[in-house]
Amino acid sequence: MAAGAPRIFVSHLSDVAVFDPAGDQVGRVRDLVVMLRVGRKPPRLLGLVVELATRRRIFLPMTRVTSVESGQVITTGVLNVRRFEQRPTERLVFGELFDRRVRLAGTDEEVTVLDVSVQQLPARRDWEIDRVFVRKGRRTGAFRRARGETLTVEWSAVTGFSLEEHGQGAENLLATFEQLRPADLANVLHHLSAKRRAEVAAALDDDRLADVLEELPEDDQIEILGKLQEERAADVLEAMDPDDAADLLGELPEEDKERLLNLMEPSDAADMRRLMSYEEHTAGGLMTTEPIVLRPDATVADALARVRNPDLSPALAAQVYVCRPPDETPTGKYLGTVHFQRLLRDPPYTLVSSLADQDLQPLSPDAALPVVAGFFATYDMVAAPVVDESGSLLGAVTVDDVLDHMLPEDWRETEFHLDEGTPAHGS
C-alpha cells in the first residue's frame, strides 16, 4: 500500500489471503499485532499473524508487506516460519481490542469498539492505528447492547485501552470470523486467552459452539464446557456428534458426567452411555449412533433426500444403511449398505433394498483401531457400518474419527516438516 493511501479498517483483513511475489498463496491473516504506547500516541502496527496451510501461525512484519489491496496481502516472499508467540508488550487487534468498552475523552461517555483503522505513515514504512470505530449505548444483557449511534474518532479521542483485558464482549469478534469453518474458528479460540475464549464461547449459539468444540484440543473442550451453565452445557453436548460428545463426557469427573447426562434428553443420554460402554480405541468407541438408516421399502428418492441434509458430514452422507425396523440405532436386522454413487446411477423409484451391498462385511463393535483402519484402507471407504452379534446396526465409523485417534494427541497444534523455535519479530 503506497504512502498516503486511504486507511484500512482491519475487519476487512480478517481471513484475507497472503501471497508471495510469484502469486502463490502462503497463508491467511488471522490477527494484527500492535504495540500500545505511552499516553495517547497511536499504537504501532508491528505485523500480521498469518496462518499457514499447516495451521502454524507465524509473524509477518509490516516491513515485509509490499501491498495491502482488496482481498489480498502481498509479501516480499521472505518469511520466518517459526511459530508466533505474543510478547508482553504486544496486543492482538481482533483478540484484545475488538468489543472493548472504552470512553470518549471529551465526554467520558462509555462506548464499544467495533473496529479500528490502520494507515501507513508518509514517507516511512511504519504503520499505526489512526482511528477507532465505536458505538454509543450501554449494554442491555450479557452480550447485548442497546443499538446506538456509531462514529469514527481519532485514537487520541478515546481512553481505556489498558493492558489488562477488561469489559470486553464478543459480538464484533464473532462477526469478524463468522465465515470461518468450525476448525478454523476453533484454532482462533485456542490462541485466545482463557478469559477471552470463555467470552466468545458464551456468545456462540449452541450449534456453532458444538461444531467448534469438536475441533478443539481436549483441554480446551473441558475448560470451555466447565465455564458454561450446566443446562447450556447439556444442550451443547446434545448438539455435538454423539461420538465426540461421548469422548468429552468420558474425560469429566464421574459426578460432573452424571449431572450432565441427567440434564440431557433421555434418548441422547442413552446414546452417550452406550458409546461410553465401549473401549475408546474400538469400532464401538469410535462410531456415531446417527448414520442414515432406511427401511427396505425406501426408494432412491428417499435416500437422496436424506443425503441432502446439510447437517450431515460428507463422510456420513457417502452411504446409507438398509435395516429392518426399528430405524433408530440399534436397529432391526442390518441388510446392507448403499453407496452414494450407486444412488446416482439408478432411477428415483428403485428400492434401496435391491441396491444394498451385502458382500461387504460390517465391523464388530469390539474391532480394535488397527483393524478398523485396515478395513478403510482395504476397501477405500470413508464410513463403515458397525453391527453386533444379533445383526443390529449400532452405528457407523467415519474416516475422520479413525484419523483423529491415530494421529498424535497434539496433532491439532503440530505442523509437520517445520522447525520449532521462537519468533524473531521485534517491538
KEZAMAR-952208 format. One line per 4 residues: number of its first residue (from 1); their letters; for each residue x, y, z of N, C-alpha, C. Coordinates in steps of 0.05 Angstrom, whole numbers, plus 5000, padded with zeros to 4 digits. Example, Ala and Ser with C-alpha at 12.3 -4.5 7.8 and 13.67 -1.06 7.14 Angstrom:
1) as) 5264:4886:5156:5246:4910:5156:5264:4934:5156 | 5257:4955:5142:5273:4979:5143:5258:5001:5157 $
# end
This chain:
1) maag) 5017:4976:5000:5000:5000:5000:5018:5025:5000 | 5014:5042:4982:5031:5066:4980:5025:5085:5002 | 5046:5101:5009:5042:5121:5029:5021:5141:5021 | 5004:5149:5040:4983:5167:5034:4958:5154:5024 $
5) apri) 4958:5128:5021:4934:5114:5011:4912:5115:5033 | 4887:5110:5026:4865:5111:5045:4870:5091:5068 | 4859:5097:5091:4861:5079:5114:4847:5053:5109 | 4854:5033:5124:4843:5006:5121:4830:4999:5148 $
9) fvsh) 4805:4992:5148:4792:4982:5172:4799:4952:5174 | 4810:4945:5197:4823:4919:5200:4803:4895:5197 | 4777:4900:5203:4758:4877:5199:4759:4867:5170 | 4767:4885:5151:4768:4876:5123:4792:4859:5118 $
13) lsdv) 4810:4857:5137:4834:4840:5133:4831:4812:5145 | 4809:4807:5159:4805:4781:5171:4802:4760:5149 | 4818:4739:5152:4817:4716:5133:4827:4722:5105 | 4839:4746:5101:4849:4753:5075:4873:4736:5068 $
17) avfd) 4875:4728:5042:4897:4711:5033:4923:4728:5031 | 4945:4714:5038:4971:4727:5037:4987:4712:5015 | 4999:4728:4996:5012:4716:4973:5042:4725:4973 | 5058:4708:4960:5086:4716:4955:5087:4731:4929 $
21) pagd) 5110:4742:4921:5112:4758:4896:5105:4742:4871 | 5108:4715:4872:5101:4698:4849:5071:4693:4846 | 5056:4701:4866:5027:4697:4865:5018:4671:4879 | 5036:4658:4893:5029:4633:4907:5020:4641:4935 $
25) qvgr) 4997:4629:4943:4986:4635:4970:5003:4622:4991 | 5010:4637:5012:5026:4626:5034:5010:4623:5059 | 4987:4635:5061:4970:4633:5085:4948:4653:5085 | 4936:4657:5109:4914:4676:5113:4918:4692:5138 $
29) vrdl) 4909:4717:5138:4911:4735:5161:4892:4726:5182 | 4903:4722:5207:4886:4715:5229:4884:4737:5251 | 4904:4755:5251:4903:4777:5270:4924:4797:5263 | 4924:4820:5277:4944:4841:5273:4957:4845:5300 $
33) vvml) 4983:4850:5300:4999:4854:5325:5006:4883:5327 | 4998:4896:5349:5005:4924:5354:5019:4927:5380 | 5032:4950:5384:5045:4956:5409:5033:4982:5419 | 5020:4980:5442:5009:5004:5455:5031:5022:5464 $
37) rvgr) 5027:5049:5463:5048:5067:5471:5038:5086:5493 | 5057:5100:5505:5051:5117:5528:5033:5139:5520 | 5015:5147:5538:4997:5169:5533:4977:5162:5512 | 4971:5181:5495:4951:5176:5474:4963:5173:5447 $
41) kppr) 4988:5166:5446:5001:5162:5420:4988:5137:5406 | 4983:5139:5381:4971:5116:5367:4990:5091:5369 | 4978:5067:5372:4995:5043:5372:5009:5038:5346 | 5033:5028:5347:5046:5019:5322:5036:4992:5314 $
45) llgl) 5032:4989:5288:5025:4963:5277:5051:4948:5270 | 5057:4928:5285:5082:4913:5281:5081:4894:5258 | 5059:4880:5255:5057:4860:5234:5031:4844:5236 | 5030:4823:5221:5006:4806:5218:5012:4778:5229 $
49) vvel) 4992:4767:5242:4993:4738:5248:4981:4723:5225 | 4998:4707:5211:4989:4693:5187:4989:4663:5193 | 4967:4651:5186:4964:4622:5190:4971:4608:5164 | 4991:4591:5165:4999:4575:5141:4980:4552:5136 $
53) atrr) 4983:4539:5114:4965:4516:5108:4969:4494:5128 | 4992:4493:5141:4997:4473:5161:4985:4479:5188 | 4971:4501:5191:4958:4511:5215:4978:4525:5233 | 5004:4526:5226:5023:4541:5242:5018:4571:5238 $
57) rifl) 5019:4586:5260:5016:4615:5260:5044:4627:5262 | 5049:4645:5242:5075:4658:5242:5071:4688:5243 | 5093:4702:5249:5092:4731:5249:5103:4742:5223 | 5087:4760:5210:5096:4773:5185:5099:4803:5191 $
61) pmtr) 5124:4813:5193:5128:4841:5199:5117:4858:5177 | 5107:4882:5183:5097:4900:5163:5119:4909:5144 | 5144:4907:5152:5166:4914:5134:5169:4894:5111 | 5156:4871:5114:5157:4851:5093:5130:4850:5078 $
65) vtsv) 5113:4870:5082:5088:4872:5067:5092:4893:5046 | 5089:4886:5021:5093:4905:4999:5067:4917:4989 | 5044:4903:4995:5019:4913:4984:4996:4902:5001 | 4977:4920:5008:4952:4912:5020:4930:4922:5002 $
69) esgq) 4918:4904:4987:4897:4911:4968:4871:4897:4975 | 4851:4902:4960:4825:4889:4964:4827:4859:4963 | 4823:4846:4986:4822:4817:4986:4849:4803:4986 | 4871:4817:4988:4897:4803:4989:4919:4820:5001 $
73) vitt) 4939:4806:5011:4963:4818:5022:4987:4806:5006 | 5005:4824:4996:5028:4814:4982:5053:4818:4999 | 5070:4798:5000:5094:4800:5016:5119:4801:4999 | 5142:4806:5011:5167:4805:4997:5176:4777:4990 $
77) gvln) 5162:4757:5002:5169:4730:4997:5188:4718:5018 | 5198:4735:5035:5216:4726:5057:5200:4721:5082 | 5197:4697:5090:5181:4690:5114:5197:4675:5134 | 5193:4683:5159:5204:4668:5182:5182:4649:5191 $
81) vrrf) 5186:4623:5188:5164:4604:5194:5164:4594:5222 | 5179:4607:5240:5178:4600:5268:5151:4607:5279 | 5142:4592:5298:5115:4596:5310:5114:4623:5324 | 5091:4637:5319:5087:4663:5331:5082:4660:5361 $
85) eqrp) 5095:4676:5377:5090:4677:5406:5087:4707:5414 | 5065:4713:5425:5059:4741:5433:5077:4749:5456 | 5088:4774:5453:5105:4785:5475:5088:4802:5494 | 5098:4806:5518:5082:4821:5538:5075:4849:5529 $
89) terl) 5091:4862:5512:5085:4890:5504:5066:4891:5479 | 5059:4868:5469:5043:4867:5444:5014:4861:5450 | 4997:4871:5432:4968:4865:5434:4958:4856:5407 | 4938:4838:5408:4925:4828:5384:4900:4844:5379 $
93) vfge) 4896:4854:5355:4874:4872:5350:4847:4857:5352 | 4844:4835:5337:4819:4821:5338:4814:4809:5366 | 4834:4798:5378:4830:4783:5403:4828:4801:5427 | 4840:4825:5427:4841:4841:5451:4830:4870:5449 $
97) lfdr) 4827:4880:5425:4817:4907:5423:4787:4908:5415 | 4779:4889:5397:4751:4889:5389:4733:4884:5414 | 4710:4898:5414:4689:4895:5435:4697:4907:5462 | 4720:4920:5463:4728:4932:5488:4711:4956:5495 $
101) rvrl) 4704:4959:5520:4690:4983:5529:4710:5004:5536 | 4709:5027:5523:4727:5050:5528:4710:5075:5531 | 4724:5097:5535:4709:5122:5539:4719:5144:5520 | 4700:5161:5512:4707:5184:5496:4720:5205:5514 $
105) agtd) 4744:5214:5506:4760:5232:5523:4745:5257:5530 | 4730:5269:5512:4717:5295:5518:4694:5293:5537 | 4678:5272:5534:4652:5270:5549:4652:5248:5570 | 4672:5231:5570:4674:5208:5588:4651:5188:5583 $
109) eevt) 4639:5190:5560:4617:5171:5553:4629:5144:5546 | 4616:5123:5556:4626:5096:5551:4616:5087:5523 | 4635:5075:5507:4628:5066:5481:4641:5038:5477 | 4633:5025:5456:4644:4998:5449:4659:4999:5423 $
113) vldv) 4683:4987:5423:4700:4987:5399:4689:4966:5379 | 4681:4975:5356:4672:4957:5334:4694:4951:5315 | 4712:4969:5310:4733:4966:5290:4755:4987:5295 | 4778:4983:5283:4798:5004:5283:4810:5005:5255 $
117) svqq) 4821:5028:5248:4834:5030:5221:4864:5035:5224 | 4878:5026:5204:4908:5029:5204:4915:5045:5179 | 4938:5058:5181:4947:5074:5159:4978:5074:5159 | 4990:5074:5135:5019:5076:5133:5027:5105:5135 $
121) lpar) 5048:5110:5151:5057:5137:5155:5071:5148:5130 | 5068:5173:5124:5080:5185:5100:5111:5181:5100 | 5121:5173:5077:5150:5171:5071:5164:5152:5091 | 5149:5135:5103:5161:5115:5121:5148:5088:5117 $
125) rdwe) 5161:5067:5128:5149:5041:5126:5134:5033:5151 | 5132:5052:5170:5117:5047:5194:5087:5049:5190 | 5071:5034:5205:5042:5035:5205:5033:5040:5233 | 5009:5052:5235:4997:5055:5262:4967:5056:5260 $
129) idrv) 4954:5050:5283:4925:5053:5285:4919:5083:5287 | 4902:5093:5269:4896:5121:5270:4868:5128:5278 | 4849:5110:5273:4821:5116:5280:4808:5092:5295 | 4787:5098:5309:4772:5078:5324:4742:5081:5317 $
133) fvrk) 4730:5060:5308:4701:5060:5302:4686:5049:5326 | 4669:5065:5338:4656:5058:5363:4625:5061:5361 | 4612:5049:5380:4583:5051:5382:4576:5062:5410 | 4559:5081:5411:4549:5091:5437:4527:5073:5447 $
137) grrt) 4521:5075:5472:4499:5059:5483:4509:5038:5503 | 4494:5034:5524:4503:5016:5545:4492:4988:5539 | 4504:4968:5551:4495:4940:5547:4468:4936:5560 | 4453:4918:5547:4427:4911:5558:4426:4882:5567 $
141) gafr) 4448:4867:5564:4449:4839:5573:4477:4830:5572 | 4481:4804:5576:4508:4793:5578:4525:4800:5554 | 4514:4796:5530:4530:4803:5506:4512:4819:5486 | 4494:4834:5498:4476:4850:5481:4478:4879:5490 $
145) rarg) 4475:4897:5472:4475:4925:5480:4454:4940:5464 | 4445:4961:5474:4425:4977:5460:4438:4988:5435 | 4423:4988:5413:4434:5000:5389:4436:5030:5392 | 4459:5040:5386:4463:5068:5389:4478:5080:5366 $
149) etlt) 4484:5105:5368:4499:5119:5346:4527:5108:5343 | 4535:5105:5318:4563:5097:5313:4578:5121:5302 | 4604:5121:5309:4621:5143:5299:4650:5134:5298 | 4665:5148:5281:4694:5143:5279:4709:5166:5291 $
153) vews) 4727:5160:5309:4742:5181:5323:4772:5175:5321 | 4787:5196:5326:4816:5193:5327:4824:5175:5351 | 4846:5161:5349:4855:5144:5371:4857:5161:5397 | 4867:5185:5394:4871:5202:5418:4846:5210:5431 $
157) avtg) 4823:5206:5417:4797:5215:5428:4784:5194:5446 | 4797:5171:5451:4786:5151:5469:4807:5144:5490 | 4797:5136:5513:4814:5127:5535:4804:5100:5544 | 4822:5084:5557:4813:5059:5568:4826:5034:5555 $
161) fsle) 4844:5038:5537:4858:5016:5525:4881:5007:5544 | 4873:4996:5566:4893:4988:5586:4905:4962:5577 | 4927:4954:5590:4940:4929:5582:4925:4905:5593 | 4906:4909:5612:4891:4886:5621:4866:4883:5604 $
165) ehgq) 4857:4858:5602:4831:4853:5588:4809:4861:5607 | 4792:4879:5599:4771:4888:5616:4748:4897:5600 | 4724:4888:5608:4700:4899:5595:4696:4891:5566 | 4706:4868:5558:4702:4860:5530:4678:4842:5527 $
169) gaen) 4663:4846:5505:4643:4828:5497:4654:4810:5476 | 4637:4801:5457:4648:4783:5436:4634:4787:5410 | 4614:4805:5408:4597:4806:5384:4614:4813:5359 | 4631:4832:5361:4645:4841:5337:4668:4823:5329 $
173) llat) 4680:4810:5348:4700:4789:5342:4686:4766:5327 | 4663:4758:5336:4648:4737:5323:4640:4745:5295 | 4631:4770:5292:4623:4779:5265:4647:4779:5246 | 4671:4784:5257:4695:4784:5240:4701:4756:5230 $
177) feql) 4695:4736:5246:4702:4708:5239:4678:4691:5232 | 4655:4703:5226:4631:4687:5223:4632:4669:5198 | 4650:4675:5179:4651:4659:5155:4672:4636:5157 | 4685:4635:5180:4706:4614:5183:4693:4586:5187 $
181) rpad) 4706:4566:5177:4698:4539:5183:4702:4533:5212 | 4687:4514:5223:4690:4508:5252:4719:4502:5260 | 4733:4487:5244:4761:4481:5251:4778:4506:5252 | 4773:4525:5234:4789:4550:5235:4781:4568:5258 $
185) lanv) 4755:4569:5264:4747:4584:5287:4757:4572:5313 | 4758:4545:5314:4769:4531:5337:4799:4539:5341 | 4813:4542:5319:4841:4549:5320:4844:4578:5331 | 4825:4596:5323:4824:4623:5334:4820:4622:5364 $
189) lhhl) 4800:4607:5373:4794:4606:5402:4818:4594:5417 | 4831:4575:5406:4854:4562:5420:4876:4582:5426 | 4879:4602:5409:4901:4621:5412:4892:4646:5428 | 4867:4647:5437:4859:4669:5454:4866:4662:5483 $
193) sakr) 4865:4682:5500:4868:4677:5529:4844:4662:5539 | 4847:4649:5563:4825:4634:5574:4800:4651:5579 | 4804:4676:5588:4782:4694:5593:4768:4701:5567 | 4783:4708:5547:4771:4716:5521:4758:4692:5508 $
197) raev) 4770:4668:5511:4758:4644:5500:4731:4638:5512 | 4728:4642:5538:4703:4638:5552:4682:4658:5542 | 4690:4683:5538:4671:4704:5528:4660:4697:5501 | 4678:4688:5483:4670:4682:5456:4652:4657:5456 $
201) aaal) 4660:4637:5471:4644:4612:5473:4616:4618:5483 | 4614:4636:5503:4588:4642:5514:4570:4657:5494 | 4583:4671:5475:4567:4686:5455:4559:4670:5431 | 4572:4647:5426:4564:4630:5404:4538:4616:5409 $
205) dddr) 4522:4611:5388:4498:4595:5392:4506:4566:5397 | 4487:4549:5406:4493:4522:5414:4505:4505:5392 | 4493:4507:5368:4502:4490:5345:4530:4498:5337 | 4535:4524:5335:4561:4534:5327:4582:4526:5347 $
209) ladv) 4576:4529:5373:4595:4522:5394:4600:4492:5393 | 4579:4476:5388:4583:4447:5387:4602:4440:5364 | 4598:4452:5341:4616:4447:5318:4645:4454:5325 | 4648:4477:5339:4675:4486:5345:4688:4468:5367 $
213) leel) 4672:4460:5387:4683:4443:5408:4694:4417:5396 | 4681:4407:5376:4690:4382:5364:4718:4384:5351 | 4726:4409:5345:4752:4413:5332:4774:4423:5351 | 4767:4426:5377:4786:4437:5396:4802:4414:5410 $
217) pedd) 4826:4420:5420:4840:4401:5436:4824:4395:5462 | 4829:4372:5473:4814:4362:5496:4814:4382:5520 | 4837:4393:5526:4839:4412:5548:4821:4436:5544 | 4821:4447:5520:4803:4470:5514:4774:4462:5516 $
221) qiei) 4767:4438:5507:4739:4429:5509:4730:4429:5538 | 4746:4416:5555:4739:4414:5583:4737:4441:5596 | 4756:4459:5590:4756:4486:5601:4731:4501:5594 | 4724:4501:5568:4700:4516:5559:4675:4504:5570 $
225) lgkl) 4672:4478:5569:4648:4465:5580:4644:4471:5609 | 4666:4472:5624:4665:4477:5653:4656:4505:5660 | 4658:4524:5641:4651:4551:5646:4622:4558:5637 | 4609:4539:5624:4581:4543:5616:4563:4535:5639 $
229) qeer) 4539:4547:5639:4519:4538:5658:4512:4509:5651 | 4506:4493:5671:4502:4465:5667:4480:4458:5647 | 4458:4473:5647:4436:4468:5628:4446:4473:5600 | 4462:4495:5596:4472:4500:5569:4493:4480:5561 $
233) aadv) 4509:4472:5580:4530:4452:5573:4516:4426:5563 | 4494:4418:5576:4479:4395:5567:4468:4399:5539 | 4458:4423:5533:4447:4429:5507:4469:4427:5485 | 4492:4438:5492:4514:4438:5472:4524:4409:5467 $
237) leam) 4525:4393:5488:4532:4365:5485:4512:4350:5467 | 4487:4356:5470:4466:4344:5453:4470:4352:5424 | 4480:4376:5419:4483:4386:5392:4509:4375:5379 | 4527:4364:5394:4551:4353:5383:4546:4326:5371 $
241) dpdd) 4564:4317:5354:4562:4289:5344:4564:4271:5368 | 4548:4250:5369:4547:4233:5393:4574:4222:5401 | 4591:4213:5382:4617:4202:5389:4635:4223:5401 | 4634:4247:5391:4651:4269:5402:4641:4277:5430 $
245) aadl) 4615:4278:5433:4604:4285:5459:4611:4263:5480 | 4609:4238:5472:4616:4216:5490:4645:4217:5498 | 4663:4223:5479:4691:4226:5485:4696:4248:5505 | 4682:4270:5502:4685:4293:5520:4675:4286:5548 $
249) lgel) 4651:4274:5549:4640:4266:5575:4658:4247:5589 | 4670:4229:5574:4688:4209:5586:4712:4220:5600 | 4719:4245:5594:4742:4258:5606:4734:4274:5632 | 4708:4276:5638:4700:4291:5661:4699:4274:5686 $
253) peed) 4701:4286:5709:4697:4271:5734:4670:4258:5735 | 4668:4235:5748:4643:4219:5747:4618:4235:5756 | 4621:4252:5777:4597:4266:5786:4589:4287:5766 | 4608:4301:5753:4601:4320:5732:4588:4307:5708 $
257) kerl) 4599:4284:5700:4588:4269:5678:4559:4261:5683 | 4553:4250:5706:4526:4241:5712:4507:4265:5714 | 4516:4287:5725:4499:4310:5727:4491:4320:5699 | 4510:4321:5681:4503:4330:5654:4486:4310:5639 $
261) lnlm) 4491:4284:5643:4474:4264:5630:4446:4265:5639 | 4442:4271:5665:4415:4273:5675:4400:4298:5665 | 4415:4318:5655:4402:4342:5644:4396:4339:5615 | 4406:4318:5602:4402:4314:5573:4376:4300:5568 $
265) epsd) 4367:4302:5543:4343:4286:5535:4349:4256:5539 | 4330:4241:5549:4335:4212:5555:4347:4197:5531 | 4337:4202:5507:4347:4187:5484:4376:4194:5478 | 4383:4220:5481:4411:4228:5476:4429:4217:5498 $
269) aadm) 4420:4218:5523:4436:4207:5545:4440:4178:5542 | 4420:4163:5532:4423:4134:5527:4444:4129:5506 | 4445:4145:5485:4466:4142:5465:4494:4147:5477 | 4496:4167:5493:4522:4173:5506:4531:4150:5523 $
273) rrlm) 4513:4140:5539:4520:4118:5557:4528:4093:5541 | 4514:4088:5519:4521:4064:5503:4548:4067:5491 | 4555:4091:5480:4581:4096:5468:4603:4094:5489 | 4598:4104:5513:4619:4104:5533:4623:4076:5545 $
277) syee) 4605:4057:5538:4608:4029:5548:4629:4014:5533 | 4637:4024:5509:4658:4011:5493:4685:4022:5499 | 4706:4006:5494:4733:4015:5497:4738:4038:5477 | 4754:4057:5484:4758:4081:5468:4769:4075:5440 $
281) htag) 4788:4057:5437:4801:4052:5412:4789:4027:5399 | 4763:4025:5398:4749:4004:5384:4728:4016:5366 | 4717:4000:5348:4697:4010:5330:4673:4021:5345 | 4665:4008:5367:4643:4018:5384:4649:4044:5396 $
285) glmt) 4674:4048:5405:4682:4073:5417:4686:4096:5397 | 4690:4089:5372:4695:4109:5351:4669:4117:5336 | 4649:4100:5337:4626:4104:5319:4607:4126:5328 | 4592:4136:5309:4570:4154:5315:4544:4137:5314 $
289) tepi) 4525:4145:5330:4500:4130:5331:4478:4141:5312 | 4486:4160:5295:4467:4174:5278:4473:4172:5248 | 4478:4148:5238:4481:4145:5209:4454:4147:5195 | 4454:4147:5168:4429:4147:5153:4418:4119:5152 $
293) vlrp) 4395:4114:5164:4383:4087:5164:4357:4088:5149 | 4353:4069:5130:4329:4068:5114:4317:4040:5115 | 4291:4038:5114:4278:4012:5113:4280:4001:5085 | 4276:3974:5082:4279:3962:5055:4260:3973:5034 $
297) datv) 4237:3983:5042:4218:3993:5022:4222:4022:5015 | 4244:4035:5026:4250:4062:5018:4262:4062:4990 | 4258:4085:4976:4267:4088:4948:4293:4104:4947 | 4305:4104:4923:4328:4120:4918:4322:4150:4923 $
301) adal) 4298:4158:4916:4290:4186:4921:4290:4192:4951 | 4280:4173:4967:4280:4176:4996:4309:4179:5006 | 4326:4162:4996:4354:4162:5004:4368:4188:4998 | 4364:4198:4973:4377:4223:4965:4367:4246:4981 $
305) arvr) 4341:4246:4989:4331:4267:5006:4345:4268:5033 | 4351:4244:5043:4365:4243:5069:4394:4252:5066 | 4406:4244:5044:4434:4251:5039:4438:4281:5036 | 4418:4295:5026:4420:4324:5021:4420:4340:5047 $
309) npdl) 4415:4328:5070:4414:4342:5095:4441:4357:5100 | 4441:4383:5101:4466:4399:5103:4480:4395:5129 | 4466:4384:5149:4479:4380:5175:4496:4355:5176 | 4494:4338:5156:4510:4313:5155:4538:4319:5145 $
313) spal) 4557:4305:5157:4585:4308:5147:4587:4293:5120 | 4605:4301:5103:4608:4287:5077:4612:4257:5081 | 4626:4249:5102:4631:4220:5106:4605:4205:5112 | 4588:4217:5129:4563:4203:5136:4544:4204:5112 $
317) aaqv) 4546:4224:5095:4528:4226:5072:4537:4208:5049 | 4560:4195:5052:4570:4179:5029:4556:4153:5025 | 4540:4144:5045:4526:4119:5042:4503:4118:5062 | 4484:4100:5055:4461:4096:5073:4460:4066:5080 $
321) yvcr) 4447:4060:5103:4447:4033:5113:4418:4023:5113 | 4414:4000:5100:4387:3989:5098:4383:3969:5121 | 4362:3974:5137:4357:3957:5160:4327:3953:5163 | 4320:3931:5176:4292:3928:5184:4286:3945:5209 $
325) ppde) 4260:3951:5213:4253:3968:5236:4262:3954:5262 | 4267:3970:5283:4265:4000:5284:4288:4014:5269 | 4282:4039:5262:4301:4055:5246:4323:4068:5263 | 4319:4072:5289:4339:4083:5306:4359:4062:5315 $
329) tptg) 4384:4069:5318:4404:4050:5327:4400:4045:5357 | 4403:4020:5366:4408:3996:5350:4382:3988:5334 | 4386:3982:5309:4363:3977:5291:4355:3948:5292 | 4335:3942:5274:4329:3914:5268:4352:3903:5251 $
333) kylg) 4347:3881:5238:4368:3867:5223:4381:3885:5202 | 4407:3886:5202:4422:3901:5182:4423:3885:5156 | 4415:3898:5133:4412:3884:5108:4435:3891:5088 | 4447:3914:5091:4468:3921:5073:4472:3951:5071 $
337) tvhf) 4492:3959:5055:4499:3987:5051:4495:3995:5022 | 4485:4019:5018:4482:4030:4991:4500:4055:4989 | 4519:4054:4971:4537:4076:4968:4525:4099:4951 | 4533:4123:4957:4522:4147:4945:4524:4146:4914 $
341) qrll) 4546:4137:4904:4549:4136:4875:4528:4117:4862 | 4521:4095:4876:4501:4077:4866:4474:4091:4865 | 4468:4107:4885:4443:4122:4886:4440:4140:4862 | 4462:4152:4853:4461:4170:4830:4457:4156:4803 $
345) rdpp) 4462:4129:4803:4461:4115:4777:4434:4102:4772 | 4417:4101:4793:4392:4086:4790:4367:4105:4791 | 4345:4097:4778:4321:4114:4778:4311:4120:4806 | 4297:4142:4810:4288:4151:4836:4269:4131:4850 $
349) ytlv) 4254:4115:4833:4234:4097:4845:4246:4070:4853 | 4271:4065:4848:4284:4040:4855:4285:4036:4885 | 4279:4012:4895:4280:4006:4923:4309:4003:4931 | 4316:4014:4954:4344:4013:4963:4352:3985:4970 $
353) ssla) 4333:3968:4978:4339:3940:4985:4350:3925:4962 | 4342:3933:4937:4352:3919:4914:4381:3928:4906 | 4391:3949:4919:4417:3960:4912:4438:3955:4934 | 4429:3944:4957:4446:3942:4980:4470:3923:4975 $
357) dqdl) 4493:3932:4983:4518:3916:4981:4518:3898:5005 | 4513:3872:5000:4512:3852:5022:4538:3837:5026 | 4557:3841:5007:4582:3826:5009:4602:3840:5028 | 4599:3865:5033:4617:3880:5050:4612:3872:5079 $
361) qpls) 4631:3860:5092:4628:3852:5120:4629:3876:5138 | 4609:3879:5156:4610:3902:5174:4630:3898:5196 | 4636:3919:5211:4655:3918:5233:4640:3908:5259 | 4655:3894:5275:4645:3887:5302:4650:3910:5320 $
365) pdaa) 4633:3916:5340:4638:3938:5358:4664:3935:5374 | 4674:3911:5377:4699:3906:5392:4723:3907:5374 | 4720:3912:5348:4743:3913:5330:4763:3934:5338 | 4788:3927:5341:4809:3947:5350:4815:3967:5328 $
369) lpvv) 4826:3989:5337:4832:4011:5318:4849:4002:5294 | 4870:3986:5297:4885:3978:5273:4868:3962:5253 | 4849:3946:5264:4831:3931:5247:4813:3949:5232 | 4802:3969:5246:4785:3989:5233:4800:4004:5211 $
373) agff) 4824:4013:5217:4840:4028:5198:4846:4010:5173 | 4852:3984:5178:4857:3966:5156:4833:3962:5139 | 4809:3962:5151:4784:3960:5136:4781:3983:5117 | 4785:4007:5127:4783:4031:5110:4803:4031:5087 $
377) atyd) 4827:4023:5093:4848:4023:5073:4843:4001:5052 | 4833:3978:5060:4829:3956:5042:4806:3962:5022 | 4784:3973:5033:4760:3976:5016:4756:4005:5007 | 4775:4023:5012:4773:4051:5003:4747:4064:5013 $
381) mvaa) 4741:4060:5038:4716:4070:5050:4721:4096:5064 | 4699:4113:5067:4700:4136:5084:4682:4133:5108 | 4665:4112:5108:4649:4105:5131:4643:4075:5130 | 4639:4064:5153:4635:4035:5155:4614:4028:5176 $
385) pvvd) 4596:4009:5170:4576:4001:5189:4587:3984:5212 | 4576:3988:5236:4583:3972:5260:4559:3956:5268 | 4561:3930:5268:4539:3912:5272:4545:3893:5295 | 4526:3888:5313:4531:3870:5335:4525:3841:5328 $
389) esgs) 4528:3822:5347:4525:3794:5341:4497:3786:5333 | 4477:3802:5342:4450:3796:5334:4442:3806:5307 | 4461:3821:5294:4455:3831:5267:4444:3859:5266 | 4443:3873:5289:4432:3900:5290:4454:3920:5284 $
393) llga) 4447:3941:5269:4465:3963:5264:4467:3981:5289 | 4491:3984:5299:4496:4000:5323:4503:4029:5316 | 4516:4032:5293:4525:4059:5285:4544:4057:5262 | 4559:4078:5257:4578:4078:5235:4603:4093:5244 $
397) vtvd) 4626:4082:5235:4652:4095:5240:4659:4111:5215 | 4668:4136:5218:4676:4152:5195:4707:4155:5195 | 4718:4160:5172:4747:4161:5169:4760:4183:5185 | 4745:4206:5189:4757:4227:5205:4761:4219:5234 $
401) dvld) 4743:4203:5245:4747:4194:5272:4770:4174:5274 | 4774:4158:5254:4797:4139:5254:4823:4155:5253 | 4824:4175:5236:4849:4192:5235:4853:4207:5261 | 4832:4217:5273:4834:4232:5297:4847:4216:5319 $
405) hmlp) 4841:4189:5320:4852:4172:5341:4879:4160:5334 | 4886:4161:5308:4912:4150:5300:4934:4171:5301 | 4927:4196:5297:4947:4218:5298:4956:4223:5327 | 4979:4236:5330:4988:4243:5358:4967:4260:5372 $
409) edwr) 4966:4259:5398:4946:4273:5413:4946:4303:5408 | 4970:4314:5402:4972:4343:5398:4973:4350:5368 | 4960:4333:5352:4963:4337:5323:4950:4364:5314 | 4930:4374:5328:4918:4399:5321:4937:4422:5324 $
413) etef) 4957:4419:5340:4976:4441:5345:5004:4435:5333 | 5006:4413:5318:5032:4405:5307:5033:4410:5277 | 5054:4422:5269:5059:4427:5240:5082:4410:5232 | 5078:4392:5213:5099:4373:5205:5118:4386:5186 $
417) hlde) 5144:4377:5187:5165:4386:5169:5173:4415:5173 | 5167:4426:5196:5176:4453:5202:5191:4453:5228 | 5212:4469:5230:5228:4471:5254:5214:4486:5275 | 5216:4476:5300:5205:4491:5322:5224:4514:5330 $
421) gtpa) 5213:4534:5343:5230:4556:5351:5214:4579:5361 | 5228:4600:5367:5214:4625:5377:5215:4646:5356 | 5196:4664:5356:5194:4684:5335:5217:4703:5336 | 5222:4714:5313:5244:4734:5311:5234:4762:5307 $
425) hgs) 5209:4767:5314:5198:4794:5310:5206:4812:5333 | 5205:4837:5327:5213:4857:5347:5190:4876:5353 | 5193:4891:5374:5172:4911:5380:5180:4938:5370 $
# end
